[in-house]
């Protein structure tokens, strides 16, 4: 794999990388690479994610690279200080207070990576939204406050002159592999091997992958848990729990356990319910763990 943008290649602890997430020069080169059209795989909390420009052409190219349907709707990421602006709070369902939802977001991002989906603000591109019950929704994915990738995201947003980036898991899609579940990579060397034929892919590796994983003891090394409101999952699940509290729905049970999610929501007077499709799976599988 080569990178035409000048991001260096090196060997560190046996892992082949093009750049390091904490190196300002590498971050700047990767941000310029993304702005020029290259996808970037970067350290994201305790695993890796793929980001690109948010325009429809870049999203389509990323989907095809992963083996997804070209027009599949994906997630977005941004600086957490801009995260609330992604959502149309005037469309918040009755019984849910904006302040409570923001408190949940703040608490869960303090723990680590997480995702949220709700009604989209008007500026979010239509190709990055999914219409639920007549309302366009957007899914925000972020690694949390502690991850050094915030510096890369900030520089990439500046280079692209945009308020958000397209983001997806750093793996091949199940549409391509045929596997039922394809966890994101949490080792740069495995990621590089899987995407070795992608000549323009840029990689920003964790400076210490073991330390990155140890920094998130409550999170498995897999894609994030996603909570939603005003989506099909929310409408299909109970809107209030047994104690009469309004709920957020776990649309996808990912890296953070349900006990932790429930504890955070309870602290602000909200309940939690499972989307029907989660199937009540209580513990996510690690990337290196065989399926049961």
C-alpha positions as CSV (number, residue, x, y, z in Angstrom):
1,X,0.0,0.0,0.0
2,X,1.3,3.4,-0.9
3,X,0.3,6.9,0.1
4,X,0.8,9.6,-2.5
5,X,0.3,12.5,0.0
6,X,3.6,12.1,1.7
7,X,2.4,10.5,4.9
8,X,5.5,8.5,6.0
9,X,5.7,4.8,6.3
10,X,7.4,3.3,9.3
11,X,7.7,0.2,11.5
12,X,6.8,0.6,15.1
13,X,6.5,-2.4,17.4
14,X,6.0,-4.6,14.4
15,X,3.0,-2.6,13.1
16,X,3.3,-1.1,9.6
17,X,1.8,2.4,9.7
18,X,1.7,5.5,7.5
19,X,1.4,7.9,10.3
20,X,0.9,8.3,14.1
21,X,-2.2,9.8,15.6
22,X,-0.3,12.0,18.0
23,X,2.3,13.3,15.5
24,X,1.1,16.8,14.4
25,X,2.9,16.5,11.0
26,X,1.3,13.2,10.3
27,X,-2.1,14.5,11.4
28,X,-1.8,17.5,9.1
29,X,-0.8,15.3,6.1
30,X,-3.6,13.0,6.8
31,X,-6.1,15.9,6.9
32,X,-4.9,17.1,3.6
33,X,-5.1,13.6,2.2
34,X,-8.7,13.4,3.3
35,X,-9.5,16.8,1.8
36,X,-8.0,15.7,-1.5
37,X,-10.2,12.6,-1.6
38,X,-8.4,9.8,0.1
39,X,-10.1,7.9,2.9
40,X,-8.3,7.9,6.2
41,X,-8.3,5.0,8.7
42,X,-7.5,6.4,12.2
43,X,-7.3,5.4,15.8
44,X,-10.7,5.8,17.3
45,X,-10.8,5.3,21.1
46,X,-9.9,1.6,21.4
47,X,-10.2,0.6,17.7
48,X,-10.1,2.1,14.2
49,X,-12.6,4.0,12.0
50,X,-12.6,5.1,8.4
51,X,-13.4,8.7,7.5
52,X,-13.8,10.7,4.3
53,X,-15.2,13.9,3.0
54,X,-19.0,14.1,3.4
55,X,-19.9,14.8,-0.2
56,X,-21.9,12.2,-2.0
57,X,-19.1,11.1,-4.3
58,X,-16.7,10.4,-1.4
59,X,-19.4,8.5,0.5
60,X,-20.1,6.4,-2.5
61,X,-16.4,5.6,-3.0
62,X,-16.0,4.6,0.6
63,X,-19.1,2.3,0.4
64,X,-17.7,0.6,-2.6
65,X,-14.3,0.2,-1.0
66,X,-15.9,-1.5,1.9
67,X,-18.1,-3.7,-0.3
68,X,-21.3,-1.9,0.7
69,X,-24.2,-0.9,-1.6
70,X,-23.0,2.4,-3.2
71,X,-25.9,4.4,-1.8
72,X,-26.0,3.0,1.7
73,X,-26.5,5.7,4.4
74,X,-23.6,6.0,6.8
75,X,-22.7,7.8,10.0
76,X,-21.1,11.2,10.6
77,X,-18.6,12.5,13.0
78,X,-17.5,16.0,14.1
79,X,-15.9,17.8,17.0
80,X,-17.9,17.0,20.1
81,X,-18.4,20.7,20.6
82,X,-20.4,20.7,17.4
83,X,-22.2,17.4,18.0
84,X,-25.5,18.9,19.3
85,X,-25.8,21.1,16.2
86,X,-26.3,18.0,14.1
87,X,-29.7,17.4,15.5
88,X,-33.0,19.2,15.0
89,X,-34.1,19.6,18.6
90,X,-37.5,21.0,17.6
91,X,-38.4,17.5,16.4
92,X,-37.5,15.9,19.8
93,X,-40.3,13.5,20.7
94,X,-42.7,14.5,23.5
95,X,-41.5,13.5,26.9
96,X,-37.8,13.9,26.1
97,X,-36.1,17.1,27.2
98,X,-33.1,18.4,25.2
99,X,-31.1,19.0,28.3
100,X,-31.5,15.5,29.4
101,X,-30.4,14.0,26.1
102,X,-27.4,16.4,26.0
103,X,-26.5,15.3,29.6
104,X,-26.6,11.6,28.4
105,X,-24.4,12.4,25.4
106,X,-21.9,14.2,27.6
107,X,-21.8,11.4,30.2
108,X,-21.3,8.6,27.7
109,X,-18.7,10.5,25.7
110,X,-16.9,11.0,29.0
111,X,-16.7,7.2,29.3
112,X,-15.5,6.7,25.7
113,X,-16.9,6.0,22.2
114,X,-20.6,6.0,21.6
115,X,-23.2,6.9,18.9
116,X,-26.5,8.7,18.8
117,X,-29.2,9.0,16.2
118,X,-32.1,11.5,16.1
119,X,-33.8,14.1,13.8
120,X,-31.2,15.8,11.5
121,X,-30.5,19.5,11.4
122,X,-31.4,21.1,8.0
123,X,-27.7,21.4,7.0
124,X,-27.0,17.7,7.2
125,X,-26.7,16.4,3.6
126,X,-29.7,14.2,2.5
127,X,-27.4,11.3,1.5
128,X,-26.2,11.1,5.2
129,X,-29.7,10.9,6.6
130,X,-32.2,8.1,6.9
131,X,-35.9,9.0,6.9
132,X,-37.7,7.5,9.9
133,X,-41.5,8.1,10.2
134,X,-41.2,11.0,7.8
135,X,-38.3,12.7,9.6
136,X,-34.7,12.7,8.3
137,X,-32.4,11.3,11.0
138,X,-28.6,11.4,11.3
139,X,-26.3,9.1,13.3
140,X,-23.4,10.7,15.1
141,X,-20.4,8.5,16.0
142,X,-17.6,9.8,18.2
143,X,-14.7,8.3,20.2
144,X,-15.3,10.5,23.3
145,X,-13.5,13.4,24.9
146,X,-10.2,11.6,25.8
147,X,-9.3,10.3,22.3
148,X,-6.4,12.2,20.6
149,X,-8.1,11.7,17.3
150,X,-10.0,15.0,18.0
151,X,-6.9,16.8,16.7
152,X,-7.2,14.9,13.4
153,X,-10.9,15.5,13.1
154,X,-10.4,19.2,13.8
155,X,-7.8,19.5,11.1
156,X,-9.8,17.5,8.6
157,X,-12.9,19.6,9.1
158,X,-10.8,22.7,8.5
159,X,-9.1,21.2,5.4
160,X,-12.5,20.2,3.9
161,X,-14.2,23.4,5.1
162,X,-17.1,21.3,6.4
163,X,-19.0,20.8,9.7
164,X,-19.0,17.0,9.6
165,X,-17.2,14.0,8.1
166,X,-18.5,10.7,6.8
167,X,-17.4,7.9,9.2
168,X,-17.7,4.1,9.1
169,X,-16.1,1.0,10.7
170,X,-12.6,0.1,9.5
171,X,-13.5,-3.3,8.0
172,X,-15.0,-4.9,4.9
173,X,-18.7,-5.0,4.9
174,X,-20.7,-8.2,5.5
175,X,-22.1,-7.6,2.0
176,X,-18.6,-8.4,0.7
177,X,-17.4,-11.0,3.2
178,X,-20.7,-12.9,3.7
179,X,-20.1,-12.9,7.4
180,X,-23.0,-12.0,9.7
181,X,-20.9,-9.7,11.9
182,X,-17.6,-8.0,10.9
183,X,-16.1,-6.2,13.9
184,X,-14.0,-3.1,13.2
185,X,-10.2,-3.6,13.4
186,X,-8.3,-2.6,16.5
187,X,-4.9,-3.4,15.2
188,X,-3.4,-1.3,12.4
189,X,-1.4,-4.2,10.9
190,X,-4.6,-6.2,10.4
191,X,-6.3,-3.2,8.9
192,X,-3.5,-2.6,6.5
193,X,-3.6,-6.3,5.4
194,X,-7.3,-6.2,4.7
195,X,-7.1,-3.0,2.7
196,X,-3.7,-3.6,1.1
197,X,-4.9,-3.1,-2.4
198,X,-6.4,0.3,-1.7
199,X,-3.6,2.6,-3.0
200,X,-5.0,5.8,-1.6
201,X,-5.9,4.7,1.9
202,X,-4.1,6.7,4.6
203,X,-3.6,5.2,8.1
204,X,-3.1,7.1,11.3
205,X,-2.2,4.6,14.0
206,X,-2.5,4.7,17.7
207,X,1.0,5.4,19.2
208,X,0.4,2.4,21.6
209,X,-2.5,0.1,20.7
210,X,-2.4,-1.9,23.9
211,X,-2.6,1.4,25.9
212,X,-5.5,2.6,23.8
213,X,-7.4,-0.5,24.6
214,X,-6.6,-0.4,28.3
215,X,-7.8,3.2,28.4
216,X,-11.4,2.1,27.9
217,X,-11.9,-0.8,30.3
218,X,-15.7,-0.6,30.0
219,X,-15.6,-0.9,26.2
220,X,-15.1,-4.0,24.1
221,X,-12.9,-3.6,21.0
222,X,-15.8,-3.4,18.6
223,X,-18.1,-0.8,17.0
224,X,-19.9,1.6,19.3
225,X,-23.2,1.2,21.1
226,X,-25.8,3.5,19.4
227,X,-28.7,5.1,21.2
228,X,-31.6,6.7,19.3
229,X,-34.8,8.7,19.5
230,X,-37.4,9.3,16.9
231,X,-36.3,6.3,14.8
232,X,-38.1,3.1,13.8
233,X,-36.3,1.4,16.7
234,X,-37.7,4.1,19.1
235,X,-41.2,3.8,17.8
236,X,-41.1,0.0,17.9
237,X,-39.8,-0.2,21.5
238,X,-41.4,1.1,24.6
239,X,-41.4,4.9,24.8
240,X,-41.6,4.7,28.6
241,X,-40.1,2.2,30.9
242,X,-41.9,0.4,33.8
243,X,-41.3,3.4,36.1
244,X,-42.9,5.7,33.6
245,X,-39.7,7.4,32.6
246,X,-39.1,8.4,28.9
247,X,-36.6,6.2,27.2
248,X,-33.8,6.2,24.7
249,X,-33.5,3.1,22.7
250,X,-30.3,1.0,22.3
251,X,-30.5,0.7,18.5
252,X,-27.2,-1.2,18.3
253,X,-25.6,-2.9,21.2
254,X,-21.9,-2.4,20.6
255,X,-18.9,-1.8,22.7
256,X,-20.5,-0.4,25.9
257,X,-22.5,-2.7,28.1
258,X,-26.2,-2.1,28.8
259,X,-25.6,-1.8,32.6
260,X,-23.4,1.2,32.0
261,X,-25.9,2.7,29.5
262,X,-28.8,2.2,31.9
263,X,-26.9,3.7,34.8
264,X,-26.1,6.9,32.9
265,X,-29.6,7.3,31.6
266,X,-31.1,6.7,35.1
267,X,-28.9,9.4,36.5
268,X,-30.7,12.0,34.4
269,X,-34.2,10.5,34.9
270,X,-34.4,8.5,31.6
271,X,-34.9,4.8,31.0
272,X,-33.5,2.5,28.4
273,X,-35.1,0.0,26.1
274,X,-33.7,-2.4,23.5
275,X,-34.6,-2.2,19.9
276,X,-36.2,-5.4,18.7
277,X,-33.4,-6.2,16.4
278,X,-30.7,-6.2,19.1
279,X,-32.1,-9.5,20.3
280,X,-31.2,-8.9,23.9
281,X,-27.5,-9.5,23.3
282,X,-25.9,-8.4,26.5
283,X,-22.2,-8.6,25.7
284,X,-20.6,-7.6,22.5
285,X,-18.0,-9.9,21.0
286,X,-14.3,-8.8,20.8
287,X,-12.7,-8.8,17.4
288,X,-10.4,-11.7,18.5
289,X,-13.1,-13.7,20.2
290,X,-14.7,-16.6,18.3
291,X,-18.5,-16.5,17.9
292,X,-20.5,-18.5,20.4
